[in-house]
């Protein structure tokens, strides 16, 4: 069912457009000054009115990311992979998704410690989640999509790891502008990694079975399959 592929695409497009809109508003109203260096994403979303947009964008992205994590977990299970790696993926993915919401709702200028906790969950656990997904990609049965999804996911994960290390070092050594550049690039790659799920989700089909019981002594089960066919009723 190719419509499932729209979910990761929507997250990637909505998230990308959303944070760059926050950046544009912050620059336009003077909340950040580009002559002083490149601002962090969180710095752009720390002040009204863009802080309201930033919170809502993070909340929606958090919800969409959690949906993708859950669907991906079940998708892997359908291939018979019930191992610890898949279990680790849903734990890491769920926690990192919550971290996105924490980042958006606890702005850096208000509660910096909680904001940094959300950033840690989003970046570090989120990256760990994608590395686990890369492992699961090569555990799945061979498919035509894996020929390009695997290398693309590996490349993005490697770049994200490098950027995260460099960003941390630059932050600790007092180069915030360089660290901010790494953060923007890192987030863009994260959206790209989410977007890659579209290649796998387009093969997912959804079936719904509903049983109804008539009033009285007689039972009349009806099975409904949502796949474009006319429902069949059995007496």
SERODO-238023 format. One record per residue: residue in three letters; x, y, z of N, C-alpha, C, CB in turn. Coordinates in pm, whole numbers, plus 50000, padded with zeros to 5 digits. Glycine has a CB too. Layout:
REM SERODO-238023
ALAXYZXYZXYZXYZ;...
***
This chain:
REM SERODO-238023
UNK500864988150000500005000050000500895012350000499035000150123;UNK500995018649885502005029149868501725041549954502085033149723;UNK500475042850003500145054550085500965055050214498665054550118;UNK501365043250265502195043150385503525050250362502445028850432;UNK503985050350237505255056850205505175071950225505665053850062;UNK503955077350225503805091850243504135096250385502385096050209;UNK504025087150482504285090750622505725095550644504005078850712;UNK506745087650608508105092750627508425104550536509105081750602;UNK507815104950419508045116250329507475129050389507415113650191;UNK506285127850448505665139550513506525144650628504265136050564;UNK507065135450706507925139550817509155146950765508355127350901;UNK509805141350665511025147550611510745161350553511645138550505;UNK509665162450475509345175250410508855185450512508285173250300;UNK507905181150597507355190250697508425195150793506225183450775;UNK509275186150841510315190050934511325199750873511035177750985;UNK511715196850749512695205450681512135219350658513125199250549;UNK510925219950601510295232950576510045240250707508975231150498;UNK509655232750810509315238850937510475245851005508775228551029;UNK511615239151017512735245351090513365256651009513795234751124;UNK513335255550876513855266750797512915278650801514095262350652;UNK511625276150820510675287050839510945294150971509225281850834;UNK511215286251075511565292051205512825300651191511775280951311;UNK513805295551119515045303151096514745316251023516035294751013;UNK513905315750920513585327850843512875338250929512725324250723;UNK511935333651012511225343051099512165349251201510065335951171;UNK513065341051257514015346051357514945356451298514835334451415;UNK515385354251176516275363951110515505376651075516905357850982;UNK514275374951028513475386450985513155395851101512185381750922;UNK512785390451217512425399251329513615402751418511355392651413;UNK514805398551380516005402451452516285394651578515915416551486;UNK515625383251596515885375151716517295369351714514865363851726;UNK517825366951595519205362451579519915371851483519265347751529;UNK521195373151501522005382051418523055373751345522675393151504;UNK522905372451214523805364051137525225369851130523275362250998;UNK525375382751157526725388551155527555383651273526645403851157;UNK526885378451375527595373351492527905358451479526775375751616;UNK527415352151373527685337951352526395330451322528375331951474;UNK526555317851288525395309351258524725305151389525825296851175;UNK523415307351402522725303751527522365288951531521475312151544;UNK522255283551652521715270051669520235270051630521905265151815;UNK519725258351597518295257251566517475261251686517945242851522;UNK517885256751803517155259951926517205274851957517725252052043;UNK518285281251921518395295651943517385303151858519815300551913;UNK517175298351737516195304551648514775303051703516285298451506;UNK514525291751771513185289051820512975292451966512865274951799;UNK513805301152021513725304152164512835316052197515085306852218;UNK512495324052097511795336652126510475337452048512675348652092;UNK509525344452106508215346652044508415355851922507195352952146;UNK507695353451809506615343651791507085330051738505595349251696;UNK508355329251692508785316751627508875305151725510125318751559;UNK508965308051856509005297251954507715289151953509265302852094;UNK506595295751924505305288651915505305279051797504145298651902;UNK505805283951683505905275251565506875263751590506355283451443;UNK507985266951655509005256751682508455245451769510215263151749;UNK507705249151872507115238951960506145230151884506405245552077;UNK505275236351804504295228551730504955219551627503295237751663;UNK505975224551560506695216651460507355204551526507755225251388;UNK507985206751640508645195651711507635185351759509445200951830;UNK506475189951805505455180651853504935171851739504295188251917;UNK504675177851625504175170251511505245160651461503735179751397;UNK506475165351453507575156651410507775145151508508885164751395;UNK507625147951637507755137551738506695126751719507645143551878;UNK505455130851694504365121351673504595113051547503025128751665;UNK504965119651437505205112551312506375102851325505455122451198;UNK507425107251394508595098651414508225086251495509725106351484;UNK507405088051599506985076751680506145066951599506205081551802;UNK505275072051513504485063351425505395055251333503505071751340;UNK506415061651278507355054651190508105043851266508335064551127;UNK508515047051388509235037251470508375024951495509655043651605;UNK507115026951530506215015851560505915007551435504905021151619;UNK505675014251324505385007051199506604999251153504935016851089;UNK507775005351163509004998551123509254986251209510195008051131;UNK508984987451340509154976251431508264964451390508834980451575;UNK507004967351362506084956851322506444951251184504654962051321;UNK506924959851096507324955550962508474945550968507714967650876;UNK509434948351054510564939251071510094925951130511654945651160;UNK509154926751224508624914451284507934905651182507664917951397;UNK507304911751084506604904050981507574895350901505844913350887;UNK508834899450898509844891450829510434880750920510964900550776;UNK509884879451040510334868951131511484872951220510724857051054;UNK511834885851224512954890351307512404895151441513764901751236;UNK512454886651543511964890251676513134891951773510994879451727;UNK514314894651720515514895051803515644907651885516714893551717;UNK516754908151960517014919352049517244932351973518214916452136;UNK517754931351851518014943551774516714950951743518744940151643;UNK515694943551706514404949951676513784955651802513454939951611;UNK513934948651914513434953852041514174966652080513574943252151;UNK515494966552059516294978452089515874990152000517794975452069;UNK515494987051877515104997751784513865005051833514854992051645;UNK512874997651880511645004451924511865012152053510514994251943;UNK512765007352140513075014552263513825027452232513905005652359;UNK514875026252152515675038052117514845048052037516915034052037;UNK514075043051941513275051851857512195059151936512635043951746;UNK511555052152029510495058452109511055069352200509755047952192;UNK512175066352265512775076152357513265088452280513925069852436;UNK513905086152166514415097552087513255105852032515305092551972;UNK512135099452001510955106851953510425116052063509855097151906;UNK510385111052186509985119352300510965130952318509905110952429;UNK512255128152293513265138652304513005150352211514625132952276;UNK512465147552092512145158251997511105167652056511635152351863;UNK510085161652120509045169852183509605178152299507905160852233;UNK510505172152376511115179452488511905191452436512045170052570;UNK512645189652328513425200652269512515212352232514205195852146;UNK511365209252173510475219752126509715226752237509515214152030;UNK509385219652345508535225352449509295231552564507625214852501;UNK510585228252577511425234252680512555241752611511985223352779;UNK512255254352576513225262252500514515264452579512615275652461;UNK515575266252504516895268052564516945280152655517955269252456;UNK516235290652620516255303052698515415302152825515775314652614;UNK514605291552839513715290152955514235279553052512285286452909;UNK514375267253005514875256253088515975249053010513725246253127;UNK517185254153022518275249152939518635234652972519495257952957;UNK518595230853100519005217353137518065206953077519035215953290;UNK516755209353085515795199953027515885200152874514355203353073;UNK516105211752820516275213052675517475204752627516465227752635;UNK518575205552698519765197952661519535182952677520955202252746;UNK518745179152776518385164952791517615160152668517545162852919;UNK516665168252623515905164652503516795163852381514805174752479;UNK517765172952371518695172852258519555160252260519585185352259;UNK519995156252380520785143952394519975131852349521265142152539;UNK518725130852395517885119652357517625119552206516545120152433;UNK517405131252151517095132152008518295128451922516625146251972;UNK519455134151952520625132351868521335118951893521585143651890;UNK521695116552016522515104752045521705091752036523125105952185;UNK520555091352100519735079352091519105077951953518645079552198;UNK518805089251891518275088851754519295083051658517875102751709;UNK520555086951673521605081351587521785066451613522935088651610;UNK521735062551740521835048251773520685040551709521825046251925;UNK519515046451706518345040051643518605037451495517085048851661;UNK519155047151427519375045651283520495035451254519735059151220;UNK521465034551342522485024151324521875010251341523645026151424;UNK520955008951436520264996151453519414993151329519384996351580;UNK518775003451275517985001451154518864997151036517245014351118;UNK520075002251031520994997850927521324983050941522285006150930;UNK521544978851065521794964651092520594956051049522084962551243;UNK519384960751083518184953251048517944953150897516974959151118;UNK518404963550829518254963950683518954952150618518814977050627;UNK520144948850667520904937950608520544924350669522384940450625;UNK519684924350772519154911850824517894907550750518874913150973;UNK517254917150683516014914350612516294906250485515274927450578;UNK515264899450431515444892050305515904901350193514134885150265;UNK516714896150105517254904049996516134909449908518234895649912;UNK516194922349879515204928649794515894938749703514104935549878;UNK515144943149604515704952949509515994966149578514744955049392;UNK515124970049675515314982749744516584982849829514114985849831;UNK516934971049885518094970549975519384974049902518214956850038;UNK519414972149772520634975149696521034989749705520434971449549;UNK520044998549726520375012849738520005018549874519675020749630;UNK518995012949941518625018050073519735015350174517305011550120;UNK520335003450169521404999950261522585009450251521864985950236;UNK523175011250132524295020750119523915035050154524845020349979;UNK522715039250117522285052950148522155054850299520945056050080;UNK521585044850366521445045650511522805045150580520545034150562;UNK523705036950530525055036050587525805049150571525845024550522;UNK525685055350454526355068150429525845079050521526175072350283;UNK524515079850534523915090050619524285087850766522395090150603;UNK524275075350811524635072450950526085076050979524395057550981;UNK526955073150884528375076550901528575091650909529205070850786;UNK527925098950818528035113550818527455119450946527315119450695;UNK526325113950992525715118751115526645116551235524375111751139;UNK527315105151239528235102351348529395112251349528765088051336;UNK529945114851232531045124551222530585138351264531585124951078;UNK529425142651214528905155951247528605157251396527645158851166;UNK528075146651456527735147251599528995148351683526935134751640;UNK530055141251646531315141951720531935155851704532305131151670;UNK531965160751581532545174051555531745184851627532585176951404;UNK530425183751623529565193651689529835193951839528085190451663;UNK529965182351899530235181552043531585187852077530195166952091;UNK532595184751997533935190152021533945205352005534955183751924;UNK533315210251899533285224751875532515232051985532655227751738;UNK531465225852035530695232052143531525233152269529415224152171;UNK532245222352302533045222152424534275231052416533465208052455;UNK534775233452295536005241452278535715256152245536855235552168;UNK534435259852243534095273952226533985278752084535075282052295;UNK533475270551995533245274651856531765272151822534195266751757;UNK530875280351878529435278051862528945279051719528675287651946;UNK529545288051640529085289751502529345277151419529775301851437;UNK530525271351435530845258951364529985247451412532305255551382;UNK529735247251544528875236651600527455237951547528875237251753;UNK527005250351529525645252451477525525247551333525285267251484;UNK526555249651254526545244651116526415229551114527825249051041;UNK527165223051203527085208451214525685204151257528125203251315;UNK525075211651348523735208151395522715208951283523325217351510;UNK522765219551203521835220851091522005209450992522035234351021;UNK523255206250960523515195250866523065181950924525015194550831;UNK523275180151055522885167751122521375165651117523365167751267;UNK520625176251145519175175251142518655172351001518535188151196;UNK519265178450901518865175850763519095161050727519655184850666;UNK520195155550772520475141350745519505132350821521935137950783;UNK519115136350941518125128651017516805127950941517915134851156;UNK516385139250886515155139350807515315130350683514795153750764;UNK516515130650625516765121850512516685107150550518115124850452;UNK517185103650668517125089950716515685085550739517935088450844;UNK514885094450793513465091150809512805089350673512745102150889;UNK513175097850578512595096950446512885083750376513085108150361;UNK514015077450409514375064650347513385053450381515755060550390;UNK512645055050490511665044850526510565043650420511045048150662;UNK510415053750338509375053450234509595041750139509355066650156;UNK510865038450111511155027350020510675014150075512655026649992;UNK510695012550208510255000150271508755000250302511034997850399;UNK508235012050338506825012850375505895011150256506555025950443;UNK506385013650136505495012550019505084998149992506175018449896;UNK505754988650057505394974550038504434969650146506664965950038;UNK504074978150241503214973950351501754973850306503404983250474;UNK501054963350343499604962650321498914961850456499214950350233;UNK497684966850462496944967350587495644959750571496684981950631;UNK495374950850664494144943050663493434944850797494434928050636;UNK492134946850790491334948650911490204938450911490774963050920;UNK490094930851019489034920951032488114925051146489604906751055;UNK486814925951116485824930051214484774919151227485174943651175;UNK484464915251351483414905351376482294911851454483974892951452;UNK481064910151404479904915851471479024904751523479114925051376;UNK478314907351632477424897551692476014903251696477894893451833;UNK475074896151636473704900851631473064899951768472894892851530;UNK472044908351791471334908151917470464895651923470474921051935;UNK470494888452032469704876252045470604864252061468794874451925;UNK470074852752029470804840252045471714837051928469844828952065;UNK471374842051809472154838751689473314848351675471264839251564;UNK474454842751642475654850851618475874851951468476914844651689;UNK476154864051424476394866351282477734873151264475264874951220;UNK478824865351257480144871451237480284876551096481254861451268;UNK480844888051080481084893850948482554897550939480174906350922;UNK483194892850836484624895550818484794906250712485394882750780;UNK485484916950745485694927950653487184929550630485074941050706;UNK487584929250507488994930750473489174943550395489514918450391;UNK489954952450449490174965350386491314964050285490484976350492;UNK490954960450165491964959350060491384962149923492584945550062;UNK490264968949923489674972749795488644962949744490754974249693;UNK488404951649816487424941949773486114944349846487924927849797;UNK485024938849792483734939949857483704930649977482594936649759;UNK483244935250095483224926750215482334914650193482734934650337;UNK482724903450258481964891150250481334888450385482844879350205;UNK480064885050386479364882150511479034867550514478094890650527;UNK479164861650631478864847550649477824846150757480134839550682;UNK476804837550734475734835550831476204825850937474464830350763;
***
